[in-house]
């Protein structure tokens, strides 16, 4: 029976997991579209919007090959208030510090760029219920070499009345043992340079699209929504800030399309590719469209510490480095901050 | 490769193979009860195209190619008989026939035997016997009807793991697949790797892709008629096979000798059990399996009547780990697909006189597919069902005056169909499940058809098949019809009104004439020209927005928005027999006008959509092509080579941008494959061993590549504009098979008890070529704003050689 079993295994392996080879379809860029990215919430500002240009679908062209300059970005609400965002001339637009989104208001976006005007219909900032609870479970890994991880789940109670759409994101903050590794020229020893002040490294859910609708569970508990997978690389408590945002139906469909377009695996189950359509329209119907979605969301956040003790004790090997004499300043970025996060426990 | 080249040479020079391989078979055909000679009996050497007719003394003489050959003897008034013998020298044979009711079944079999293409009226028809099917190299040792059909000209499929096949520019839902008159809505096992037809019970396969006789209706592209063997009322038999993926067993027994007999056959795939032995991560959680069963009973109460009952059941399940199905709004830890077909056919043939016969059939067929998620808090089962009930009756008149004189056969009939479709039903399947049940309105519709079909032989040169069908369709209530805002594209937001049609009332009707005509004009003894015209209307359609239909894709009857699909085809063919009918050659061209083709609307979902008209688009299109076919039926080397050039284009226009595809220009259909070349060759190495080779070349199907990448939400997202503007790399595959017959106790058919066996060994995809099933793009999710890098990958479904061995037996 050895041969039949082997070939059956072979069949199933190749047939069901398939073989995947890199392939170059030789795509080149064409017209460059203006692309908007940004979310207006009721959380404290400032809000940062970005404008970029599309690039050809290949590895040589970049979306920042040409920066968007000289654009005007403003948000107006249904009370007639217009807020203009400050342009850094690199495609990033920042709201004034006093500006904050309000639940129940309708907001619309206006972009003026190279003689074209782009607008959205007013988007309502819908309320969002709070996160009922977050819980987690240890998942052992199948292969022996990898440790398991902790799957984090969320429960919420869906309001019965309206259609609700949800989006989640998370951020993990941890204080690093050192700020940067430093190797003096001519040396083959790496030294650790500590941070000069309190500093947090941030791991975000950027790029993961976490969505749900109450279409099938309206008015019930949305239970066991998978949110994150926390690595089991240490036994210390793991800080996780989970954000929950309301979405309009259009925004939900937009992100669902993005999920379908980026999550394709070439299988029979893949949805056929479709043109991604956002809510930004060129006022000149003959002009090129602007892509992206101007999202308006109410936001709730909840912080948990995930207890990583008590599952099984494994020694976690950590590389240690000799300390260097000078320290490194903590520089603000998407991945590092000197501001203590909400709910941080020393 | 050298051997393959040699084989190719051989088929081009048939004289080499024919030289010493023909003998002569002579003998008598006698009435088994009276020993009186039977005049006008047709003899055929199966799969060779060689035939003869007995004279007034019952004497026949025909050439016989070397090797194991099966002689089939048929006559209107007698039971059809078959004799298998080994031709190594000239032979004589006496065949006794049993008197009984003659049915249309037998006469059509002889009409469509290979080698007869020049003589039949129809254009675009192929008949394959199980014997031919068994000689093809197989995937996993299984003889497969649908995989064999895909080697014929004019037929293509989108890839290896695809549920259906495409015929002359038709979508996969446009094929009427009949198993003893019962339509099957999904004829695939294991997501398309195999088909549901058990080779032990299949008698023959008629495949109509050109002119379809008027007694068939309801699908726009083709008819695949799979006929099962009659239960033998004379002897007990067992047959079966052991394969790597599945095994099968058939038991046949007479209950009342010469009156009532039955057989039961079943197959089971045991992939799960073997899979458990391999704890490999890539396979963890993948489960697949199927069972199917066929029961048939034939009852001959008296010489005037014949009753037959066929019961067919097929069950498949396929489990994939992870969140494989993003189209359902609730994600889960695994997705389970299941699909089940149950079909029952009850047929009654009554022989009124020597010329008149009535055939009445009642059919019930149900297709049920499910998607389920077992996670407790979100456990659900999503079910869709197509329920089909049909009663049809046909009256046949045969006016035959000898073999050479003018012949006339006519059939007229009526058919009534009731459809009940469950388009989507979502039920929580766990006490703690938070899923709210959803029940889309069930759909009910009725279809009626009346037809008349006549085969007329005017002279030796000119004959015709003239048919006319009228079909009528009524969508029955309870049905809700929504009205959408004028001046806006259809979407749930633009609904302005709804009209409820009460149960039993008609919500929408369609109907139309479906003329079918084919005319044959003999250019000489061995050549003919044929022209075919047909119009076919399809009222039940499958809506899909994936590459190949999923088992759970939605079947839907026509309504105010989903208009019936219409295909109008004209085809022209030239048929030539060469080398004493041993080689047939045909050239066919066709043009097909497609009305109301379906395509998906971007960014919408069909699953559980209450307003499906907001998620599909309808347009027009055309298909045109050229098909070349050369088939060699006799000699040591048999097989065929087919080449198809075709084009299928759709046109979806609307005043609204989101309901228009590719700016309202013609674009290639998703399954359009311009060039397809298939070679199927079988070479008899000895009387017991035969070698077979398949070669397949096909252009890649259209694919949509992104025209740009954009940065949004922390991701580089592909941006698509026009559909189907690029193509996948070409598809090339070779398979090799070897069949070794076990030693037989007796070559003459006089003994009832004998044991036969064979081993089938095959290598599928010998070149181990990684043919592209799809090309897809991916972008890294981390630090997307810093990198330009994007990746494109080619997915191959079968990327290596697939060996298989199966052992088959019968006694």
Interface residues (C-beta under 8 A of the other chain):
Chain A: X3 X4 X5 X7 X8 X9 X10 X11 X12 X13 X14 X15 X16 X17 X18 X19 X20 X21 X22 X23 X24 X25 X27 X29 X30 X31 X32 X33 X35 X36 X37 X50 X52 X54 X55 X56 X57 X58 X59 X60 X61 X62 X63 X64 X142 X143 X204 X206 X207 X208 X209 X212 X213 X215 X216 X217 X218 X219 X220 X221 X222 X223 X224 X226 X253 X255 X256 X257 X258 X259 X260 X261 X262 X263 X264 X265 X266 X267 X268 X269 X270 X271 X272 X273 X274 X275 X276 X277 X291 X292 X293
Chain B: X140 X160 X161 X162 X191 X193 X244 X245 X271 X274 X275 X277 X278 X280 X281 X282 X283 X284 X286 X288 X320 X324 X325 X326 X327 X329 X330 X331 X375 X377 X378 X380 X426 X434 X435 X436 X438 X545 X546 X547 X548 X550 X600 X602 X603 X658 X670 X704 X705 X706 X707 X708 X709 X710 X711 X712 X713 X714 X715 X716 X717 X718 X719 X720 X721 X723 X726 X770 X772 X773 X774 X775 X776 X777 X778 X779 X781 X782 X784 X785 X788 X789 X790 X791 X792 X793 X794 X795 X796 X797 X798 X799 X800 X802 X803 X804 X805
